[in-house]
Amino acid sequence: MQQGLAFIARHGKLGLIAGLLAGLALPDLAAKLRPWIPEMVAFLLFLTAFRIGPVEAAGGLDALTRTTGSVLVLQLLLPLGFLVGLRLLGLPLTPLAMAIALVLAAPSVTGSANFAILLGHDPAPALRLLILGTAALPLTCIPVFWLLPEFGNLPAVLVAAARLLAVILAAAGLGFALRHWGARQLSELNRRAVDGLTVIALAVIVIALMSAVRPAMTEKPAELAFWLLAAFGINFGTQIAAYLILRARNRADAVPTAIVAGNRNFALFFVALPPEATDPLLIFLGCYQFPMYLTPTLLRRLYDPR
């Protein structure tokens, strides 16, 4: 079993691509899996926390200060700068502009630490950004909402953020506890086996998230192509810009932070958006999975130029 999971871990990028293809080819399965997304995400967080361990995840005071600064830049300064720029230029809040604002204002996706692992980098900074970014969301989203009344019901987003934070803390806490009390030292084989299990979890989750893409392939191909290009531009563009800036500053956490910069859980805001705003963004949500899950494959040369 462990050898099989380690083999999957060695070919993790292919596993993610297989998940994307399965999401396109198996729409009925995607529909059946969709209601189980919260449970699958919690399991993924549990595996990630167990793999990293509480000591490595906690870091020190310097790591906490650096993470806090990154969260404020990623979730507050970037969306506010984008929205203020729109107003100064007199540009309308189109669905594309709304998508960009949502991405920039959101915390990290739950799989960011796993993408760092697949790229051979330290996943702990990404996990810290996930936890602290979600905890800070009720504060960072308030000024963004003030500039975006179209976002709708602020209390609904705060409740959703609190619910997500509770899931993250519970799943991560359980993973840290099991690692601390049951397996303080993981052998390299066991670590790779956990990595293989997370690849399987990521592949299954993406199938559920692709439910809106397959119908659009036949019903709205031009709209799908537009949102697919937008998803790659927003995700990869933000990742590349963040990495180049952080690398120039010799930041040791440049790769995991850049991964988080481009891969955000903007679906969290959907609970507060009116239906007329979310309809086109549902396709964008599905398209967004492509650059997200292709990050370990297409950006490997950027993050590991050797």
N, C-alpha and C positions, 0 to 999 in steps of 0.2 A: 504493500500500500504506500509506504513512504517513498520507495523508489519511483513508483508511478506518479505520485504527486510532485516529486522533485523533477521528473521528466517534464511534466506540464509547466512547472516554474521556468525551466530552461527555455521553453518555447512559449512564454507568456504572451508575447506580442501576437503570435498567431492565434492564441486562445481568444484574445480580445477581438481580433478581426473575425474569427468564427462566430462570436456572439453577435457582432453587427450583421453579418450575413444571415444568421438564423433569425434575427429580428425582422429582416426583410422577407425572408422566404417562408416564415411561419407566423402569419398574422393571427391565426386562431390561438396559437400558444402564447403569443404576446398579450392578447386580450385576457387569457386566463391567468397569466402571471402578474398582470398589472396591479390587481388588488393586494398582492403580497409584497409590493415594493418596500413599505416601511419595515417589515420584518427582515427582508433580505438586506436592507441597508444596515439595520442594527447588527445583524450577523457579521457583515463585512467589517463594521467598526470594532466588534468584539475580536475578530481575527487580527485586525491591524494592531489594536492595543496589546494583545497577547504577544504578537510578534516583536513589537518594539520594546515593551516592558516599561514599568513605571519610572525607573531611574533614568533611562535614556530619554524618555518622553518629557520628563520634568525639566531637565537642563538646569541652569542656574539663574541667578538674578539677571545676568547679562542677556541670557536667552529670552527671558520674560520681557525685558525692556525692548529688545530688538523685535520681538513678536508683536508687542503692543504698537510700536511705531509702524510696522508693516501693515497691521490691521487698519490703522487710521488712514494711511496713505491709500490702501487698496479699496476700502469700503466707504471712505468719506471724501477724501480730497479728489480722487479720480471721478466719481460720479458728479460731485458738485462742480468740478471744473468743466466737465462735459456739458452739463445742463446750463451753466452760466454762459459758456461759449455759444450754445444754441441761441440763447436769448440775446446776447450781444450781436450776433449775426442776423437776428430776425428770422431764424429758420423754424419751421413748424415741427411739432413733435409727431413725426411719422411713426408707423409701426417699427421701422428699422431703428429709429432713434430711441423709441421705447425699449426695444430689445437691448440696445447698447447700455442704456441707463440701468436696466434691470440687472444685466450681467455685472456691471461695475459696482453696483450697490450691494451685491449679494456676498455671503461668505463662501468659503471653499466647499467644493463638492466632497462627499465622503470618501471618494476613491483617490484623492490627490496623493496621500501618503503611499498608496499602492503603486501609483504611476512612478513615484520617485524610486521605489524599490525596483521596479522593472527596468529603470534606467541606471540602476547601480549606485544611487545616491542615498544619503541619509534621509529616512522618512520622518524623523522626529520633528523637524521644523514645520513640515506640512501638517502633521497632526496637531501641533500646538496652534498653528494658524486656524485650523478647523475649529478647535474647541473655543479658543479665545474670540475668533471672529464671529461665531454663532452667538456666544455670550454677549458680545458687544453690539450685535445687530439692533436690538431695541433702541439703543442710543444713536448709532450711526445712521439709521434709516430716517430718523425724525427730520433733520434738515433736508434730506433728499425728498421726503414726502411734502415738505413745505413748498419746494419748487415744482413738485409733480402732484397736483391735486387729482390728476387722472388716476393715480394709484388707488384711490378709493379709501377703504376702511382701514385706518392705521391700527386700531385695536385688534383687528383680525390678524394682521401681520405680526403684531407683538405676541399674540396668543400662539400663532403658528411657530414663531421663533422660540418661544418658551417650551413648546412641546418638542421641537426638534432638539433643543439643548438638553432636555430631560432624557431623550432617547440616547443622545451622544454620551452623556455622563454615565447613564446606567450601563450601556454596552461597553464603553471604555473602562469604566470602573470594574466591571465583571472580568474583562480581559486582563486588566492590570492585576487584579486580585488572584486570578488563576495562575498567572505567570509568577507572581511573588511567592505564593504559597505552594504551588505545585511544580513549577519548572523554572527555577531562577536562572539556570544555565541551559540554554538550548544548544544542542549540537548543530553543526552545519547542516547535516541531513534533515534534522527536525525543522530547522529554520526554512530550508528549501521546501519541505513538505507543506509548511504553513503558507508559504508563498504560492505553491501550486493550488492550494485550497482557495486562496483569495482570487486567483485568476479565474477559477471556476465560478466563484460567487460574482465577480465582475461581469463575466460573460452572460450569466443568467439574468442579472439585473438589467443589462442593456437590452436584452430581448423584450423585457416588459416596457422599457422606455421608448421602444420603436413603434408602438402601436399606431401612431398617427402618420407615420411616414409611408407605409405600404399603400394605403388608399390614395395618398397624394400622388404617387407615382403614375397612376392611371387617370386620376380625376383632375389633377392640377400640376402637370409636369413642369410648366414654366415657373409657376410659383415655388415649387419645390426646389428647382435649380437656383432661383434667386436666394432663397433662405439657406440653401446649402453653402453657396458662396459667401453669404453674410456670416454664417456660423464659423467657417474656416478663417475668414478675415478677422473677425472679432477675437476668436480664441487664440489662434496662432499669432496674430498681430500683437496682442497684449502680452503673450508669453515671450515672444522674441524681444520686444521693447524692454520688458522688465528684466530679462536675463542680461541683455547688453548693458543696461544701466548698473545692475547689481555687480556684474563681473568687473566693470570698470572701477567699481569701488572696492574690489577684492572681498566681497562678501562670501563667507564660507557657505551660507545658505542660499546662494544665488539660484541654484537649480530648483529645489523644492518651493522656494518663494515664487519663482517665475511660473512653475506649474500651477500653483494656486491662483496666481494673477489671471490666468486665462481660463481656468476651470472653476466656475462658480455655480452655486446652487440657487440660480435665479427662479427656479420653479417654486421656491418658498413664497414668493410674492403673489403667486397666482390666486391664493385664497382671498386677496383683497382687490384684485382687478375685476372690473365689470366684464361680462361675457363678450361684449363686442370688441374688447381689447385683447382678450386671450385667444380668440379664434385663430388669427394668423400666427400667434406666438406658439400655439400647440405644435404646429409644423416646425417652427424654429427650435422648439425643445427637442423634437426628434432629430432634426438635422445637427443640433449641437453635440449629439452623442458621437458623431463621426470624428470631428477633430479631437474630442476628448479621448476617445478610445484609440485613436491613431497617434496620439502624442508620443507614446514610447517608441513607435516605429518611424514616424516622419520627422521627429525632432531629435532623434538620437545623435545625429551628426552634429547638431548645434550644441547639445548638452555634453557631448563627449567627443570633441574634435580630434582625438588621437587617431 
